[in-house]
Amino acid sequence: MTEKNWLQAFTKSDKDRWLGGICGGLGESTPLPSWVWRLMFVLIFAITYGMGFFIYILLWIFVPTKSKIEDQ
């Protein structure tokens, strides 16, 4: 199986990063642009009393950067 799905190819963005590169990486890995992902995180943050921030921090910690993936 040579084709990777978007979750296997998901890494932090080196180019489109405001804070940690998570939304930019999601924008590069999925058909949705990064501004839509940023808006969704803000909406999740507002609706769930900060859960969007917690999810973003977890992704920031556990999602690898492109340079670490390319080195392997």
N, C-alpha and C positions, 0 to 999 in steps of 0.2 A: 504494500500500500504506500505509494509515493506521494499522494496528495494529502496535504494536511488540512484539517478544518480550521476555522478562524480561531478557535480556542487554543489549539496547539501552536499557532503562529503568533499568538498575542504576546507582544512585548511592549515595554515602555518606549515611547517615541523619543528620538534624539532631536528631531526638528520642531515638532509641534508640541511644546511643553510650556505650561504656565506655572504649574506647581511641581508635579512629579512626573508628568508625561503619560499618565494613565489615560486620560480622555483622548489625547493625541494618538496613543497606541490603539485604543478602541476604534478611533476614526480611521486609522490605517488598516485595521484588521477586518472591519465590517463595512457594509455599504453606507452606514450613517456617518455624516461628517462629525468632526470632534466637537463643534459647537452644540450639536444636538445632545451628545453625551454629557457635556458640561451642564446644559440646561436640565437634563434628567437627574443628575446628581444634586443640583440645587433644589429641584422639586422634591426629590426623595428626602433631602435634608429638612425641608420646610414641612413636609407632610408627616414625617415619622419622628419628629423631634430630635434630629441629629443623627439618625441612623445612616444617612448618606455619607456623612463625614467619617463615620466609623468604617463603612465599607471601603471608602476611598483610601483610608489609612492602611487597611489590611491589604488592599491591592498594591499600594505603594511599597509595602514591605515585601510581599511575596511574588510579584510579577518581575521576571528578569528583564534586564536591559538588552538591547540588540547586540551590544559589543560582547557581552558574556555568552550569548547564544552563538555568535559567529566564531568565537575563539575555540569552541568545542569541536 
